[in-house]
Amino acid sequence: MSLAYVIGSGTAGATSARILKDNGWDVEVFETREYLSGNCYDYVDDKTGCVIHAHGPHAIHTDSERVWNWLHQFAQFNNFSVHVWANTKLGRIPIPYNDNSDKIIGRRLSDNEIRELVFRDYSEKMWGVKMEELPMGILNRLPVRKQGTDGAFTQQKYQGLPKNGFVDMFKNIFDDIPVHLNVPKDEWKKLKDKCDLLVFTGKVDNYFNYEHGPLAYRSLQFEHVYCPKTCYIQLNECNRDNGWNRAIDHSYWYNQDVETTVVTREYPVEHVEGVNNPYYPMIFGQYLEQFEKYKPLMQAEKNTIFAGRTATYKYLTIDQTIARTANKLK
């Protein structure tokens, strides 16, 4: 039986491990953290009973029936849909910007006015550069204006959260697959030559010993606040008054009726190796040009598959990660 080692137990690692195992491979997973599920890790707060998304909000939203059906092997899902509001200099409005936003403001804004009101301050805090330096691929993740009054953040066909949480779902995905936790960061280098296939989901620049220099990522600092239940699942700070970019009320994930909730404020910061986690690859300008230098090395690497955000240096959603990882393993 062929042996595969999977480095990382997040979405890409879990998808790889399950598909390989189901296709007859002997699979082992190696994770540097003390828990599985990567950035999807969640837990129950002892004080409030709220389910906390430890690394920022995560929800499944996809148009892919294939991805949706695959996930349903491992969890039942609720029908959770994200509704986001923005705190702007003209007041709090729903986003993506829609007809209700116009009604609250009292007039119809032009597309340029919406970009300045909703996108500029948020994007510049998020990425640490002027909005003009950002590619349309990043700016277009949210439409400038959405017709009608539907406040749902996304319009994808399938949406929801695992009813028993993400960690429970990941445990089911890893059923009958050994997962080694608290593994030293560079332990994979000792394992690479001991398997028939290595699936790497860490930082691609680390894999190649930073041959072309460290790639740039944005990270987050989290501030958890106990407070009365708020009016918003997510409130984006589209302003310069507050240093955080968004605040998440965790009581909404499972519609918990609580008096006290946990609200997490996210502060965008530069990623520093060994200090914080790399969440968002800076896939534009000089950073993208630098990544292009790593591509020939990736293509020349034998018996290794690079999967997930940090290994492919792409800004991927959960469903995109699952679909692209599955395609790599065909």
JOTA-V990370 format. One line per field, one symbol per residue. ss: DSSP state (H for helix, E for strand, - for the rest). phi: phi as a letter, one per 40 degrees, with the letter a starting at -180 (. if undefined). A space follows every 10 residues. Layout:
BEGIN
ss = ???
phi = ???
END
This chain:
BEGIN
ss = --EEEEE--- HHHHHHHHHH HH---EEEEE -------HHH -EEE------ EEE------E EE--HHHHHH H-----E--- --EEEEEE-- EEEEE---HH HHHHH----- HHHHHHHHHH HHHHHHH--- HHH--HHHH- ---------- -E-----EEE -E---HHHHH HHH----EEE -------HHH HHHH--EEEE ---HHHH--- ------EEEE EEEEEEEE-- ---EEEE--- -----EEEEH HH-------E EEEEEEEEEE ---------E E---HHHHHH HHHHHHHHHH ---EEE--HH HH-----HHH HHHHHHHH--
phi = .cbbbbchbc dccccccccc ccbgccbbbb bcccacgfcc dbaccccbgc cbccbgcbac aacccccccc cccbacbcbd bcbbbbcbcb hcbcbddacc cdccchaccc dcccdccbcd ccccccbgbc dcccccdccc cbccbbcgbc cccbbccbai bdcbgcdccc dcccdgbcbc cfcddbcdcc cdcbbcabbb bcccccdcff dbgcccbbbb bbbcbcacdc cbcbbcccab cbcccabbcc ccdbfccbcb bbbbcbbcac cbdgbacccb cccafccccc cdccdccccc ccfbbcagdc cbfbcbcccc cccccccccc
END
